[in-house]
Amino acid sequence: MRVDGKVAVITGAGGDLGRGMALCLAGAGARVLVNDRLSARAEETVGLVRKQGGEALAHEADVTRTDEVRGMMARAVAEWGTVDILVNNAGDFRDALIQNMTDEDWDFVVDVSLKGSFICSRAVVPLMMERRYGKIVNISSLAYKGNIGQANYTSAKAGVVGLTLALGLELARHGVNVNCVAPGLIETPKTVTRLRADARERLVRLTPMRRMGEIADIAQAVLFLSSDVSKYITRQVLHVSGGMEGF
């Protein structure tokens, strides 16, 4: 699976999963624009990409703001001529039971994951349609099936699945593939911080493979859907979950 010379924009790539995706796609030959709302985190990812011999640049932007997203895509085009791959990875948590969840908790999580994916896709689609080529990979979560204390996150990630299905239909005739990766329980520094040991053990027991996944498992799935190996695959949700069907 190679993406030599392709231009990839990865949102939220200063975080653990996004960083893994950036390193993986760059290692397979892509030029990567690393987006994050915190420039220091984006620059750190770029440094790691360049250390392994890849080509990348950092771009600070809020994916919920249309003007900033348009500026980000314009920069990718100015630097490298086009955008071949968009990975809508940006997302965050604000967990609470429904009676305790505030409007701000809801808006923040839904806006970053779902609205951000919409705005970034809308910005890049004209470029892809003009060339009759493009790969959009949306990052959902197995939580889209429902999870206690995550009404906002579950709704956002279910919306990402719906966005994938709708855009896949709209764009198939224009040569653009739109797919979705839904991670299960993945071992990241944030997961270790957020989960108590007993909760972690319970979730591992619920996973048929009886272990947590690795960041590389998600990154390789994104690479597969970004490459031409998957050129006849669109509108699909790829569960990378060790067989787990829901949290």
C-alpha positions as CSV (number, residue, x, y, z in Angstrom):
1,M,0.0,0.0,0.0
2,R,1.8,3.1,-1.3
3,V,0.6,6.7,-1.6
4,D,3.8,8.1,-3.3
5,G,3.5,11.7,-4.1
6,K,0.0,12.1,-2.9
7,V,-0.9,15.1,-0.7
8,A,-2.7,14.3,2.5
9,V,-4.4,16.6,5.0
10,I,-4.9,15.1,8.4
11,T,-7.0,17.0,11.0
12,G,-6.2,16.6,14.7
13,A,-2.8,15.2,13.7
14,G,-1.1,16.6,16.8
15,G,-2.9,13.9,18.9
16,D,-2.0,10.3,19.4
17,L,-4.1,8.7,16.6
18,G,-3.6,11.5,14.1
19,R,0.1,11.5,14.7
20,G,0.2,7.8,14.0
21,M,-1.7,8.4,10.8
22,A,0.7,11.1,9.7
23,L,3.7,9.0,10.3
24,C,2.1,6.0,8.5
25,L,1.0,8.0,5.4
26,A,4.3,9.9,5.2
27,G,6.2,6.6,5.5
28,A,4.2,5.3,2.5
29,G,5.2,8.3,0.4
30,A,2.6,11.0,1.0
31,R,3.3,14.7,1.7
32,V,1.3,15.5,4.8
33,L,-0.2,18.7,6.0
34,V,-0.5,18.2,9.8
35,N,-3.4,20.1,11.2
36,D,-4.1,20.8,14.9
37,R,-5.6,23.6,16.8
38,L,-2.4,23.8,18.8
39,S,0.5,24.7,16.7
40,A,3.1,23.2,19.1
41,R,1.5,19.7,18.8
42,A,1.3,20.0,15.0
43,E,5.0,21.0,14.9
44,E,5.9,18.1,17.0
45,T,4.3,15.7,14.6
46,V,6.0,17.3,11.7
47,G,9.3,16.9,13.4
48,L,8.7,13.2,13.8
49,V,7.7,12.9,10.2
50,R,10.8,14.7,9.0
51,K,13.0,12.6,11.3
52,Q,11.9,9.4,9.5
53,G,12.6,11.1,6.1
54,G,9.1,12.2,5.2
55,E,7.8,15.5,3.9
56,A,5.3,17.5,6.1
57,L,4.2,20.9,7.2
58,A,2.2,22.1,10.2
59,H,-0.9,24.2,10.0
60,E,-2.8,25.5,13.0
61,A,-6.6,25.8,12.2
62,D,-9.9,25.3,14.0
63,V,-11.8,22.8,11.8
64,T,-15.2,24.3,13.0
65,R,-14.3,27.6,11.3
66,T,-14.9,27.7,7.5
67,D,-12.4,30.5,6.9
68,E,-9.6,28.8,8.7
69,V,-10.3,25.5,6.9
70,R,-10.3,27.2,3.5
71,G,-7.0,28.8,4.4
72,M,-5.6,25.4,5.3
73,M,-6.6,23.8,2.0
74,A,-5.3,26.8,0.1
75,R,-2.0,26.4,1.8
76,A,-1.8,22.7,0.8
77,V,-2.5,23.6,-2.8
78,A,0.0,26.5,-2.7
79,E,2.7,24.2,-1.4
80,W,2.0,21.0,-3.3
81,G,-0.6,21.7,-6.0
82,T,-3.6,19.8,-4.8
83,V,-5.2,17.7,-2.0
84,D,-5.5,14.0,-2.8
85,I,-6.4,12.6,0.6
86,L,-8.4,14.1,3.5
87,V,-8.5,12.3,6.9
88,N,-11.2,13.8,9.1
89,N,-9.7,12.8,12.4
90,A,-10.2,15.8,14.8
91,G,-12.4,15.0,17.8
92,D,-12.6,15.3,21.5
93,F,-14.5,14.2,24.6
94,R,-16.7,15.9,27.2
95,D,-18.3,12.9,28.9
96,A,-21.3,13.3,31.3
97,L,-24.6,11.6,31.9
98,I,-27.4,13.3,30.0
99,Q,-28.8,15.1,33.1
100,N,-25.4,16.6,33.7
101,M,-24.4,17.4,30.1
102,T,-24.4,21.1,29.3
103,D,-25.2,22.7,26.0
104,E,-21.5,23.6,25.8
105,D,-20.5,20.0,26.3
106,W,-22.8,19.0,23.5
107,D,-21.8,21.7,21.0
108,F,-18.1,21.3,21.5
109,V,-18.0,17.6,20.8
110,V,-20.5,17.6,18.0
111,D,-18.9,20.6,16.3
112,V,-15.4,19.3,16.3
113,S,-16.2,15.7,15.1
114,L,-19.2,16.2,12.9
115,K,-19.3,19.8,11.8
116,G,-15.5,19.8,11.3
117,S,-15.7,16.8,9.1
118,F,-18.4,18.5,7.0
119,I,-16.5,21.8,6.7
120,C,-13.3,20.1,5.7
121,S,-15.0,17.8,3.2
122,R,-16.9,20.7,1.7
123,A,-13.6,22.7,1.3
124,V,-11.7,19.9,-0.5
125,V,-14.4,18.3,-2.6
126,P,-14.2,20.8,-5.5
127,L,-10.5,20.0,-5.9
128,M,-11.2,16.3,-6.0
129,M,-14.2,16.6,-8.3
130,E,-12.2,18.7,-10.8
131,R,-9.5,16.0,-11.0
132,R,-11.9,13.1,-10.7
133,Y,-9.8,11.7,-7.9
134,G,-9.8,11.8,-4.2
135,K,-9.9,9.9,-0.9
136,I,-11.9,11.0,2.1
137,V,-11.4,8.9,5.3
138,N,-13.6,9.9,8.2
139,I,-12.7,8.7,11.7
140,S,-15.7,7.6,13.7
141,S,-15.7,5.3,16.7
142,L,-17.4,2.1,17.8
143,A,-19.1,4.4,20.3
144,Y,-21.4,5.4,17.4
145,K,-23.5,2.3,18.4
146,G,-24.2,3.9,21.8
147,N,-22.3,4.4,25.0
148,I,-23.3,5.5,28.5
149,G,-22.2,9.0,29.4
150,Q,-21.3,9.9,25.8
151,A,-24.6,11.1,24.3
152,N,-22.7,13.9,22.6
153,Y,-19.8,11.8,21.4
154,T,-22.0,8.9,20.3
155,S,-24.3,11.3,18.3
156,A,-21.3,13.0,16.7
157,K,-19.7,9.7,15.6
158,A,-23.0,8.3,14.4
159,G,-23.3,11.5,12.4
160,V,-19.9,10.9,10.9
161,V,-21.0,7.5,9.7
162,G,-24.1,9.1,8.1
163,L,-21.9,11.8,6.5
164,T,-19.8,9.1,5.0
165,L,-22.8,7.3,3.5
166,A,-24.2,10.5,2.1
167,L,-21.0,11.9,0.6
168,G,-20.1,8.4,-0.8
169,L,-23.3,8.5,-2.8
170,E,-22.8,12.1,-4.0
171,L,-19.2,11.7,-5.0
172,A,-18.9,8.2,-6.4
173,R,-19.6,9.3,-9.9
174,H,-16.8,11.9,-9.6
175,G,-14.1,9.4,-8.8
176,V,-14.0,10.2,-5.1
177,N,-13.9,7.4,-2.5
178,V,-15.5,8.2,0.9
179,N,-15.0,5.7,3.7
180,C,-15.0,5.6,7.5
181,V,-12.8,3.9,10.2
182,A,-14.5,3.1,13.5
183,P,-11.9,2.2,16.1
184,G,-12.7,0.1,19.1
185,L,-10.6,0.1,22.3
186,I,-7.2,1.5,21.3
187,E,-4.2,1.9,23.6
188,T,-3.2,5.5,23.6
189,P,-1.9,7.8,26.4
190,K,-5.3,9.4,26.6
191,T,-7.0,6.1,27.0
192,V,-4.8,5.1,29.8
193,T,-5.5,8.5,31.5
194,R,-9.2,8.4,31.0
195,L,-9.9,4.8,32.0
196,R,-9.7,3.4,35.5
197,A,-7.9,0.0,35.6
198,D,-11.1,-1.9,36.4
199,A,-12.9,-0.3,33.5
200,R,-10.0,-1.0,31.2
201,E,-10.0,-4.7,32.2
202,R,-13.8,-5.0,31.7
203,L,-13.5,-3.6,28.2
204,V,-10.6,-5.9,27.3
205,R,-12.8,-8.8,28.5
206,L,-15.6,-7.6,26.1
207,T,-13.2,-7.6,23.2
208,P,-13.1,-11.1,21.5
209,M,-9.3,-10.7,20.9
210,R,-8.9,-10.0,24.6
211,R,-6.5,-7.1,24.1
212,M,-6.5,-3.4,23.2
213,G,-5.6,-2.3,19.7
214,E,-2.6,-0.3,18.8
215,I,-2.4,3.1,17.1
216,A,-0.7,1.4,14.1
217,D,-3.8,-0.7,13.6
218,I,-5.9,2.4,12.9
219,A,-3.1,4.1,10.9
220,Q,-2.8,1.1,8.6
221,A,-6.6,1.0,8.1
222,V,-6.5,4.7,7.1
223,L,-3.6,4.0,4.7
224,F,-5.5,1.1,3.1
225,L,-8.5,3.4,2.4
226,S,-6.2,6.2,1.3
227,S,-4.4,4.1,-1.3
228,D,-5.5,2.8,-4.7
229,V,-5.6,-0.7,-3.3
230,S,-9.1,0.2,-2.1
231,K,-10.1,2.1,-5.3
232,Y,-13.4,0.1,-5.7
233,I,-14.4,0.6,-2.0
234,T,-16.6,3.5,-1.0
235,R,-19.4,4.2,1.6
236,Q,-18.0,1.6,4.0
237,V,-17.4,1.6,7.7
238,L,-14.4,-0.4,8.7
239,H,-14.5,-1.5,12.3
240,V,-11.0,-1.9,13.7
241,S,-12.1,-3.3,17.0
242,G,-10.7,-6.8,17.7
243,G,-14.2,-8.1,17.1
244,M,-16.0,-5.9,19.6
245,E,-19.5,-4.9,18.6
246,G,-20.0,-2.1,21.1
247,F,-18.8,-0.6,24.4
